[in-house]
Amino acid sequence: MSHAFEPLAVGPWTLPQRFVMAPLTRNRAGAGNAPTGLNAEYYAQRASAGLIITEGVAPSHVGQGYLDVPGLYTDEQVAGWRTVADAVHAQGGVIVAQLMHAGRIAHADNKDGVETVAPSAVQAPGEMVTADGGKPHDVPRAVETDEVAGLVADYVTAARNAIAAGLDGVEVHAANGYLGHQFLDPTVNLRDDVYGGSPENRARFVVEVVTAVAEAIGAERVGLRLSPAHQFNGIGEEIGADLTATYRAVVDAVAGLGLAYLSLLASPLEPLEALVRDLRERFDGVVLLNDGFGDLTTLDSVEQLLATGHADAVVVGRQFLANPDLVERWRTGAELNAPDPDTFYGGGAEGYTDYPTLEQAS
Protein backbone atom coordinates (compact mmCIF):
# COMPACT_ATOMS: atom_id res chain seq x y z
CA MET A 1 0.00 0.00 0.00
CA SER A 2 1.31 3.47 -0.89
CA HIS A 3 2.38 5.69 1.97
CA ALA A 4 3.41 8.58 -0.27
CA PHE A 5 -0.14 9.84 -0.70
CA GLU A 6 -1.19 9.70 2.93
CA PRO A 7 -1.86 13.10 4.56
CA LEU A 8 0.54 14.42 7.19
CA ALA A 9 0.22 17.07 9.90
CA VAL A 10 3.29 19.33 9.97
CA GLY A 11 3.13 22.17 12.46
CA PRO A 12 -0.18 23.98 11.88
CA TRP A 13 -0.54 22.54 8.36
CA THR A 14 -2.15 19.37 7.05
CA LEU A 15 -0.28 18.26 3.94
CA PRO A 16 -2.06 16.17 1.30
CA GLN A 17 0.87 13.78 0.77
CA ARG A 18 4.20 12.77 2.25
CA PHE A 19 6.61 14.40 -0.18
CA VAL A 20 7.32 18.12 -0.31
CA MET A 21 9.17 20.56 -2.55
CA ALA A 22 12.83 21.11 -1.71
CA PRO A 23 14.57 24.50 -1.62
CA LEU A 24 15.98 25.08 -5.11
CA THR A 25 18.22 28.02 -5.93
CA ARG A 26 17.10 29.52 -9.26
CA ASN A 27 18.83 32.95 -9.33
CA ARG A 28 15.86 34.82 -10.75
CA ALA A 29 15.13 37.54 -8.19
CA GLY A 30 14.50 41.03 -9.51
CA ALA A 31 16.01 44.41 -8.72
CA GLY A 32 17.18 44.76 -5.14
CA ASN A 33 17.00 40.97 -4.71
CA ALA A 34 13.21 41.21 -4.49
CA PRO A 35 10.87 38.49 -5.82
CA THR A 36 8.85 39.35 -8.92
CA GLY A 37 5.63 38.27 -10.57
CA LEU A 38 7.63 35.61 -12.44
CA ASN A 39 8.73 34.10 -9.13
CA ALA A 40 5.13 34.18 -7.90
CA GLU A 41 3.98 32.32 -11.01
CA TYR A 42 6.71 29.68 -10.55
CA TYR A 43 5.80 28.92 -6.96
CA ALA A 44 2.05 29.04 -7.56
CA GLN A 45 2.42 26.47 -10.34
CA ARG A 46 3.86 24.09 -7.74
CA ALA A 47 1.34 24.71 -4.96
CA SER A 48 0.09 21.11 -5.12
CA ALA A 49 3.40 20.11 -3.49
CA GLY A 50 1.51 20.83 -0.26
CA LEU A 51 4.58 22.29 1.42
CA ILE A 52 6.98 24.41 -0.61
CA ILE A 53 10.33 25.29 0.92
CA THR A 54 11.62 28.27 -1.00
CA GLU A 55 15.03 28.76 -2.48
CA GLY A 56 17.59 30.03 0.02
CA VAL A 57 16.69 33.58 1.08
CA ALA A 58 19.30 35.96 2.49
CA PRO A 59 18.43 37.27 5.97
CA SER A 60 20.72 40.30 5.52
CA HIS A 61 22.80 42.08 2.90
CA VAL A 62 25.94 40.63 4.48
CA GLY A 63 24.38 37.19 4.13
CA GLN A 64 23.90 37.44 0.35
CA GLY A 65 25.88 34.87 -1.59
CA TYR A 66 24.93 34.16 -5.17
CA LEU A 67 23.76 36.53 -7.88
CA ASP A 68 20.04 37.30 -8.02
CA VAL A 69 19.11 35.36 -4.88
CA PRO A 70 16.15 36.91 -3.02
CA GLY A 71 16.36 38.46 0.43
CA LEU A 72 14.01 39.21 3.30
CA TYR A 73 15.58 42.33 4.76
CA THR A 74 14.06 45.25 2.80
CA ASP A 75 10.54 46.56 2.34
CA GLU A 76 10.74 45.82 -1.39
CA GLN A 77 11.68 42.23 -0.73
CA VAL A 78 8.83 41.81 1.74
CA ALA A 79 6.41 43.21 -0.84
CA GLY A 80 7.75 40.78 -3.43
CA TRP A 81 7.31 37.82 -1.12
CA ARG A 82 3.76 38.97 -0.35
CA THR A 83 2.99 38.55 -4.05
CA VAL A 84 4.47 35.05 -3.95
CA ALA A 85 2.59 34.06 -0.79
CA ASP A 86 -0.72 35.31 -2.13
CA ALA A 87 -0.25 33.40 -5.39
CA VAL A 88 0.60 30.13 -3.63
CA HIS A 89 -2.24 30.46 -1.13
CA ALA A 90 -4.70 31.14 -3.95
CA GLN A 91 -3.80 27.68 -5.25
CA GLY A 92 -4.15 26.05 -1.84
CA GLY A 93 -0.46 25.64 -1.05
CA VAL A 94 1.77 26.22 1.98
CA ILE A 95 5.10 28.01 1.55
CA VAL A 96 7.95 28.63 3.99
CA ALA A 97 11.07 30.70 3.36
CA GLN A 98 14.43 29.03 3.79
CA LEU A 99 16.66 31.53 5.62
CA MET A 100 20.14 31.10 4.16
CA HIS A 101 23.05 33.26 5.32
CA ALA A 102 25.82 32.31 2.90
CA GLY A 103 28.67 33.15 5.26
CA ARG A 104 31.99 32.55 3.48
CA ILE A 105 30.31 31.25 0.30
CA ALA A 106 30.21 34.75 -1.10
CA HIS A 107 31.96 37.52 -2.98
CA ALA A 108 31.62 41.19 -2.18
CA ASP A 109 30.88 41.96 -5.85
CA ASN A 110 27.50 40.27 -5.45
CA LYS A 111 26.47 42.47 -2.52
CA ASP A 112 27.58 45.99 -3.36
CA GLY A 113 30.99 45.57 -1.73
CA VAL A 114 29.61 44.53 1.67
CA GLU A 115 32.05 42.40 3.66
CA THR A 116 31.89 38.64 3.99
CA VAL A 117 31.88 37.11 7.47
CA ALA A 118 32.20 33.58 8.84
CA PRO A 119 33.04 31.79 12.08
CA SER A 120 36.74 31.95 11.20
CA ALA A 121 38.89 33.58 8.53
CA VAL A 122 39.03 30.40 6.46
CA GLN A 123 38.50 30.91 2.72
CA ALA A 124 36.23 28.46 0.94
CA PRO A 125 37.66 26.58 -2.04
CA GLY A 126 36.44 27.26 -5.54
CA GLU A 127 34.86 30.33 -7.04
CA MET A 128 31.73 32.45 -6.78
CA VAL A 129 29.98 33.44 -9.99
CA THR A 130 29.79 37.23 -10.28
CA ALA A 131 28.59 39.58 -13.00
CA ASP A 132 32.22 39.64 -14.18
CA GLY A 133 32.69 35.89 -14.17
CA GLY A 134 34.02 33.46 -11.60
CA LYS A 135 36.16 34.85 -8.78
CA PRO A 136 37.67 33.11 -5.73
CA HIS A 137 35.44 33.27 -2.68
CA ASP A 138 36.25 36.13 -0.31
CA VAL A 139 38.58 35.54 2.58
CA PRO A 140 35.97 36.11 5.29
CA ARG A 141 36.38 38.16 8.43
CA ALA A 142 35.87 36.12 11.58
CA VAL A 143 32.96 37.58 13.53
CA GLU A 144 33.75 38.79 17.03
CA THR A 145 32.02 37.07 19.93
CA ASP A 146 29.93 40.13 20.70
CA GLU A 147 28.82 40.35 17.05
CA VAL A 148 27.15 36.93 17.01
CA ALA A 149 24.01 38.27 18.65
CA GLY A 150 23.65 40.61 15.66
CA LEU A 151 23.75 37.67 13.26
CA VAL A 152 21.05 35.95 15.29
CA ALA A 153 18.98 39.15 15.21
CA ASP A 154 19.22 39.21 11.41
CA TYR A 155 17.56 35.80 11.23
CA VAL A 156 14.85 36.96 13.61
CA THR A 157 14.15 40.07 11.53
CA ALA A 158 13.97 38.01 8.35
CA ALA A 159 11.60 35.52 10.01
CA ARG A 160 9.32 38.32 11.15
CA ASN A 161 9.46 39.78 7.65
CA ALA A 162 8.45 36.40 6.23
CA ILE A 163 5.34 36.33 8.40
CA ALA A 164 4.60 39.98 7.55
CA ALA A 165 4.77 39.00 3.88
CA GLY A 166 2.14 36.30 4.44
CA LEU A 167 4.51 33.35 4.14
CA ASP A 168 3.55 30.43 6.37
CA GLY A 169 6.84 30.05 8.20
CA VAL A 170 10.58 29.68 7.77
CA GLU A 171 13.23 27.00 7.58
CA VAL A 172 16.57 27.80 9.23
CA HIS A 173 19.27 26.60 6.84
CA ALA A 174 22.17 25.07 8.77
CA ALA A 175 23.28 22.76 5.98
CA ASN A 176 25.12 22.57 2.65
CA GLY A 177 28.15 24.56 3.78
CA TYR A 178 26.46 27.89 4.54
CA LEU A 179 26.85 29.92 7.73
CA GLY A 180 25.10 27.62 10.18
CA HIS A 181 26.98 24.62 8.82
CA GLN A 182 30.24 26.58 8.95
CA PHE A 183 29.80 26.99 12.71
CA LEU A 184 29.17 23.24 13.10
CA ASP A 185 32.20 22.05 11.10
CA PRO A 186 35.47 21.77 13.10
CA THR A 187 37.54 22.21 9.92
CA VAL A 188 35.95 25.61 9.22
CA ASN A 189 35.13 26.80 12.74
CA LEU A 190 38.52 27.33 14.42
CA ARG A 191 37.20 29.55 17.22
CA ASP A 192 38.34 29.30 20.83
CA ASP A 193 35.40 31.16 22.40
CA VAL A 194 31.95 29.87 23.41
CA TYR A 195 31.09 29.29 19.73
CA GLY A 196 34.02 27.00 18.94
CA GLY A 197 36.02 24.03 20.12
CA SER A 198 33.69 21.41 21.60
CA PRO A 199 30.69 19.95 19.75
CA GLU A 200 28.38 21.77 22.18
CA ASN A 201 30.08 25.11 21.52
CA ARG A 202 30.05 24.66 17.75
CA ALA A 203 26.33 23.82 17.96
CA ARG A 204 25.60 26.96 19.98
CA PHE A 205 25.09 29.38 17.07
CA VAL A 206 22.54 27.19 15.28
CA VAL A 207 20.71 26.53 18.53
CA GLU A 208 20.58 30.25 19.35
CA VAL A 209 19.24 31.11 15.88
CA VAL A 210 16.53 28.45 15.95
CA THR A 211 15.50 29.31 19.50
CA ALA A 212 15.30 33.04 18.80
CA VAL A 213 13.35 32.56 15.56
CA ALA A 214 10.94 30.17 17.29
CA GLU A 215 10.32 32.69 20.05
CA ALA A 216 9.74 35.44 17.48
CA ILE A 217 7.22 33.78 15.15
CA GLY A 218 6.11 30.61 16.96
CA ALA A 219 8.01 27.35 16.98
CA GLU A 220 5.21 25.59 15.08
CA ARG A 221 6.11 27.72 12.05
CA VAL A 222 9.84 26.95 12.11
CA GLY A 223 11.80 24.12 10.53
CA LEU A 224 15.52 23.34 10.71
CA ARG A 225 17.65 21.82 7.97
CA LEU A 226 20.85 19.90 8.70
CA SER A 227 23.21 17.93 6.44
CA PRO A 228 25.69 15.96 8.59
CA ALA A 229 28.99 15.10 6.85
CA HIS A 230 27.78 16.64 3.58
CA GLN A 231 31.13 17.77 2.18
CA PHE A 232 29.78 20.54 -0.01
CA ASN A 233 31.11 24.09 -0.28
CA GLY A 234 34.36 23.08 1.40
CA ILE A 235 32.84 21.38 4.44
CA GLY A 236 35.24 18.86 5.98
CA GLU A 237 32.99 17.02 8.44
CA GLU A 238 33.54 13.27 8.58
CA ILE A 239 31.46 10.45 10.01
CA GLY A 240 32.60 9.66 13.53
CA ALA A 241 32.23 10.48 17.21
CA ASP A 242 32.66 14.24 16.80
CA LEU A 243 30.01 14.43 14.08
CA THR A 244 27.57 12.43 16.18
CA ALA A 245 28.20 14.57 19.26
CA THR A 246 27.81 17.81 17.30
CA TYR A 247 24.47 16.95 15.73
CA ARG A 248 23.15 15.41 18.91
CA ALA A 249 23.96 18.71 20.64
CA VAL A 250 21.93 20.63 18.07
CA VAL A 251 18.93 18.32 18.04
CA ASP A 252 18.83 17.78 21.80
CA ALA A 253 18.80 21.55 22.34
CA VAL A 254 15.93 22.26 19.92
CA ALA A 255 13.86 19.11 20.45
CA GLY A 256 11.78 20.64 23.22
CA LEU A 257 10.86 23.81 21.31
CA GLY A 258 7.98 22.27 19.38
CA LEU A 259 9.36 22.99 15.90
CA ALA A 260 7.30 22.20 12.81
CA TYR A 261 9.92 19.79 11.51
CA LEU A 262 13.54 18.72 11.27
CA SER A 263 14.81 18.28 7.70
CA LEU A 264 17.83 16.03 7.17
CA LEU A 265 19.93 15.74 4.03
CA ALA A 266 21.73 12.39 4.12
CA SER A 267 23.30 11.71 0.75
CA PRO A 268 24.01 8.86 0.41
CA LEU A 269 21.85 7.51 3.23
CA GLU A 270 23.61 4.24 3.97
CA PRO A 271 26.70 5.47 5.90
CA LEU A 272 24.55 8.00 7.79
CA GLU A 273 21.58 5.75 8.49
CA ALA A 274 22.42 5.15 12.15
CA LEU A 275 22.84 8.88 12.78
CA VAL A 276 19.59 9.70 10.97
CA ARG A 277 17.76 7.13 13.10
CA ASP A 278 19.34 8.51 16.27
CA LEU A 279 18.48 12.15 15.44
CA ARG A 280 14.92 11.18 14.54
CA GLU A 281 14.43 9.54 17.92
CA ARG A 282 15.96 12.50 19.75
CA PHE A 283 13.88 15.06 17.86
CA ASP A 284 10.60 13.23 18.51
CA GLY A 285 8.71 15.27 15.94
CA VAL A 286 8.10 15.41 12.20
CA VAL A 287 11.27 14.57 10.25
CA LEU A 288 11.76 15.25 6.55
CA LEU A 289 14.49 13.38 4.69
CA ASN A 290 16.34 13.94 1.43
CA ASP A 291 18.84 11.39 0.16
CA GLY A 292 18.82 12.55 -3.46
CA PHE A 293 21.37 15.33 -3.66
CA GLY A 294 23.12 13.53 -6.51
CA ASP A 295 20.30 11.49 -8.04
CA LEU A 296 16.79 12.25 -9.20
CA THR A 297 14.23 11.17 -6.61
CA THR A 298 11.63 8.72 -7.90
CA LEU A 299 8.26 7.75 -6.46
CA ASP A 300 9.74 4.34 -5.70
CA SER A 301 12.58 5.92 -3.73
CA VAL A 302 10.06 8.05 -1.82
CA GLU A 303 8.14 4.91 -0.89
CA GLN A 304 11.35 3.13 0.10
CA LEU A 305 12.48 5.97 2.35
CA LEU A 306 9.09 6.17 4.04
CA ALA A 307 9.14 2.41 4.55
CA THR A 308 12.41 2.64 6.51
CA GLY A 309 10.62 4.67 9.18
CA HIS A 310 13.45 7.19 9.21
CA ALA A 311 11.21 10.05 8.09
CA ASP A 312 7.61 11.19 7.93
CA ALA A 313 8.00 12.82 4.52
CA VAL A 314 10.57 13.06 1.73
CA VAL A 315 12.01 16.26 0.28
CA VAL A 316 11.99 16.24 -3.54
CA GLY A 317 13.93 18.71 -5.67
CA ARG A 318 14.49 18.57 -9.42
CA GLN A 319 11.38 16.53 -10.15
CA PHE A 320 9.26 19.43 -8.84
CA LEU A 321 11.42 21.86 -10.80
CA ALA A 322 10.50 20.19 -14.10
CA ASN A 323 7.01 19.02 -13.18
CA PRO A 324 4.78 21.66 -11.59
CA ASP A 325 2.07 18.98 -11.29
CA LEU A 326 4.40 16.25 -10.03
CA VAL A 327 1.85 15.06 -7.48
CA GLU A 328 -0.72 14.30 -10.18
CA ARG A 329 1.88 12.74 -12.49
CA TRP A 330 3.11 10.39 -9.76
CA ARG A 331 -0.43 9.61 -8.63
CA THR A 332 -1.50 8.60 -12.15
CA GLY A 333 1.77 7.12 -13.38
CA ALA A 334 2.06 9.72 -16.13
CA GLU A 335 5.31 10.45 -17.95
CA LEU A 336 7.53 13.12 -16.37
CA ASN A 337 9.18 16.17 -17.90
CA ALA A 338 12.97 15.94 -17.77
CA PRO A 339 14.75 18.81 -15.96
CA ASP A 340 17.03 20.94 -18.16
CA PRO A 341 20.29 21.71 -16.30
CA ASP A 342 21.15 24.50 -18.77
CA THR A 343 18.26 26.59 -17.41
CA PHE A 344 18.59 25.82 -13.69
CA TYR A 345 20.29 29.09 -12.77
CA GLY A 346 19.45 32.59 -13.96
CA GLY A 347 17.47 33.73 -16.98
CA GLY A 348 13.75 34.22 -17.34
CA ALA A 349 10.71 32.05 -17.97
CA GLU A 350 12.54 29.42 -20.03
CA GLY A 351 13.19 26.38 -17.88
CA TYR A 352 11.37 28.09 -15.02
CA THR A 353 7.65 28.60 -15.66
CA ASP A 354 7.35 26.94 -19.08
CA TYR A 355 7.48 23.27 -18.07
CA PRO A 356 4.05 21.99 -19.19
CA THR A 357 1.47 20.37 -16.95
CA LEU A 358 -0.34 17.24 -18.08
CA GLU A 359 -3.31 19.36 -19.06
CA GLN A 360 -1.17 21.70 -21.14
CA ALA A 361 0.64 18.81 -22.82
CA SER A 362 -2.57 17.02 -23.86
Beta strands, then each sheet from edge to edge (+ up, - down):
strand 1: 8-10
strand 2: 13-15
strand 3: 19-21
strand 4: 51-57
strand 5: 94-99
strand 6: 117-118
strand 7: 127-130
strand 8: 133-136
strand 9: 141-142
strand 10: 169-174
strand 11: 222-226
strand 12: 261-265
strand 13: 287-290
strand 14: 313-316
sheet 1: 1+ 2-
sheet 2: 3+ 14+ 13+ 12+ 11+ 10+ 5+ 4+
sheet 3: 6+ 9+
sheet 4: 7+ 8-
end
